[in-house]
Amino acid sequence: LGYMYSLGLGVPKDLDVAYRFFKDAAAQDDPLGHNGLGFIFFQGTGTTIRQDLTMAFEHFNRSAHRGNADGMFNLASVYLTGSGTEQSFQKATQWYTQALDRGHTPAAYALAVMHLNGIGTVRNCKLAVDLLKRVCERGSWVTEKLREAQELHKQNRPDAAAWRFLSLAEAGHEVAQMNAAQLFDSGQSSLLVNSSQPVAHALQEQRDGRFLGRAFAQRHYELSAEQGNAFSELRLGDYAYYGWGLRYSDQVAEEDFESNDTWQLSAQETDLDLSLAHYRRTATMRISGEW
């Protein structure tokens, strides 16, 4: 109710009424209530509550320490600007990162700008681009395509769902790459399997009936893992352990590579060293929530 009155959602905007609801919630140590009070004190109501940046900082701090992503973002912002507290770019970076780990989109953008300009951290253009990519992927067009794919999957139309995921996967969307891989991996979708091609006939003679599906899944797991997806990295470890998927053939003569022939692929055999390398990379990965 506090947020509805503070933003005018379905009711006339009234910060004084919002303040009372936020105050009641904060009295019960609710993190959303503390964040709301921080918002009220940060700008004031214009009538009964005057702007108090110190109180805003205190409530943002309480909200952040109780696990609220919006509170973390707001706390980082006041550290960044030095509003109500001593300015600290380092603490701003830390709290923006905490919010990012909980899927907070504005925190991703703020961190991208900081890394791009070297504010509070070492300048890192590659990381900045990665964060900006995440922000773009939260746009309405991408979100709508993901929803369509998920609805199609719920309707037991895996090939149609795979097609939607592939349209995003080819554009570099990490989650779509992983979802497409899972559909091919599990055998739910055979969208890319064309049995009329000679190579398909040859591969289908393998003892594993899902060989083709796993081959396509492997490629999308690889694309997703390159972007830091821990599940995909883990699954690649499974592929190496069980001998699933494909690998570049090391039996091709050197002169064949210099000719017009294409690179040759063969069935991947069990490779414990490669599997262990994937598992170790998975263990070191940092997982950001709800992307």
N, C-alpha and C positions, 0 to 999 in steps of 0.2 A: 504493500500500500504506500509505503514511503516513497518508493521509486516511481510509482504511478503518479503521485501528487507532485513529485519534484520534476518530472518530465512532461506532465500533462497528458498521460496516456489514458484516454477514456474518461478523464475527469478534468475539470479546470485546474491549471497549474497553480499550486499554492505551496510555497516553500515552508511557510509556518506550520501548516498541517503536516507536511512531510517531515519536518523537524521533530514533531511530537512522536510520530511513528518510529522514526530512526532512534530517538532517545529511548523509547520503550524497548526496542530490540537490543540496543547497546547495553541497557541495564541488565539484560540476560546474557551479556557477553557474546552476542551474535556477531560474527565477522561482517555480514552484510550491513548490519545496523551501524557498526563502527565506520565502515566505508561510507555509508550514507551521511553520517554525522560529519565525517571529514569533508565531504562534498559541500555540505551546508556551511560549515565554518570557513571553507576555502573561499567561497564567494559571498557569503552573507545572504540574508533573506531580503534585505532592503527595508525591513520594518523592525522586527523585534530582535533579530540576531545580526550582530555586526560581524564583519570579516575578522577572523582570528586565525592567522596562518599557523601559529604555534599549536593551537588546539586541533587544527586540520591535520598537522603532522602527527600529533599524538594518536588520533583516531585511525589515520591511514596505517600507522605503525602497528597498532593493535590488530587491525583487520589483516594486514599482511602476515603477521606472526601467527595468526590463526588459520592460515591457509587459503585466504580468498585471493583469487587471481587479479580482480579489479583493484583490491587494496594494495597488492604488490606493485601493480602498474602505477597507481597514484603515488605510492611511497617513492618509487623510483623517480617519478617526475618531479616531486618536490626536492629530492636530493639533487637532481640534475640542475634545477633552477635556483636552489638554495632558498626555497620559500618555507619559512617557519623553522628552518634548521640550517646547519652549516652545509654549504655546497660540497658535494662529494661525487665526482664522476664515477669513481670506482664502485661506490655503493649503489649508484644508479644502475650501473651495468649489472651488478649482482642481482638486484631486484627485478630488473627487466628480464633477466635470464630465468629467474624463478617463475615469473608470469608466463614466459614463453613455454616453459616446460609443462604448463597447464593449458596450453593451446590458445594463449591470448594473442589475437592478431595484431592489435595496435602495439603490443610489446615487441613483436617481430619487426615491425616497421621502425620503431624507435631504435632498436638494437642495430638494424641495418644501417641507419643513418650514422650512428655512433661508430660502427666499424668502418664505414666508408670514409669517414673524416678523421678517424683515429682519436675519438673523444672518449677518455676513460679506459681505453684499451689500445692495443697495437693495431694500426691500420691494416685491414684485411678485406680487400675488394672481393675476393672469392666468397668469403663468408657473407659479406653484404649482399652480393647477388643472390646467394642461396636463400637468404632471409626474405629478400624482396620477391623472389619466386614463390615462396610460401604464401606471402601476402596476396599475390595475384591469384594463387590457386584457391583462395577463399572467396573469390569473386562470385557473383550471382550466376554467371553463365556456367562456370565449372561446377558449382554446387548443384545447379539444376540438372546437369548431365549425370552427376553421380547419383542423384536421387532417382532419375529415370532408370539407370542401370540397376540400382538396388530394387526398385519396384518390379522390374522385369524378372529379376532373379527370384523374387518372392512369388511371382506368377508362374514359376517353373518354366521360364523361357531363357535357359542359360546361354544359348547362342546369341540371342538378341542382347542380353546383358553384356556378354563378352564383346560384342561389336561396340557398344557404348564405352566400355572400359578401354578398348583399344584406341578409340578416337582420342581419348585423353592421354593414354599411355604413350602414343606416338608424339604427343606434344610435350612429353617429359613429366607428366604428373605421376609422382612416386606411388601414391596409394592406388591409383588406377592400374599402374604396372603390376603391383603386387596382387590386386584383385583379379586381373586378367590371368596372371600366372596361376593363381589358385584354381580358377575354373578349368584351365587346361590340365593342371597337375592332377586334380581330382577325377578327371574324366567326364565332368559334367558338360563341358562344351567341346565340340569337335569342329568348330567354325573354320579353323585354318587347315584342316585335313582335307586334302584333295587326292582321293584314291586313283584318279585317272592319270596321275603323273607317275612315270617309271620309278622315280626315287621313292615315292610313297609306297609303291608295291614292294620295293626292296626292304624298306624299313619296317613295313608291317609284318615281314617274315620273322622279325625278332621275337624272342620268346615272351617278352613283356607286351601284352596287348595294348598298353598305354604308352608305348614308346614314343610315338609321334607327339602325343599330347604333352608328355614330359619334356620332349625336345623344345617345343614352343614355350612351355612354362619356364624352362631353364633360362631362356633368353630374357624373358621379362623379369625373372628373379634377379638376373645379373644387372639389368638396367636399374631396378629398384635398389639393389644393394649398393650400387655405385653412389646413390644419393643418401646412403646412410640408413637404409631400412634394415633393422635388426632381424625381423622375421625372415626376410628374403635371404639375408646372409646365413642365417641358421639353416634355412632350407637348402641352400647350396652346399652346406656341409653334409646334409643328409644325402644329397645327390652324389657327392663324391664318395661317401661311405658305402652306399648301396650299389654304386655303379650305374646310376641312372643318367639319362641325357646324352649329350654329345661332347666331343672334344676334337680339337684340330689333330689330324692324323700326323704322327711323327714318322710315318713310313714312306712319305712322299719324297722322291728324289729331288735333289737341289735343282736339277735342270727343269723339272716339272714346274717349279715356281717361276722360272724365267720364261716359261711359255705362256700361251694364252689360256691355259687350263685354269679352272677355278680352284680355290683351296678345297682340299678334301676333308670331310668330316667322318668320324667313325664313332661307334658306340663307346661311351665312357666306361672304363673298367673301374673297379674299386680302387680308390687311392686314399689310403689312411692319412698320409702326410698332408694332402690337399684338404681333406675333411677336417683335420685338426687345425689347419690354418684358418679355415672359415669359422670354426667354433671359437677360436681364440679372438678373432676379429669381432665376433658377436659379443663376446664377454666384455670387450672394451668399448662397445658402442653406447652412446647416450641416447635414451629414448625420450623424445618430446611428446607430451600427451595430446591426444585428441586432434591430431592433424589428419 
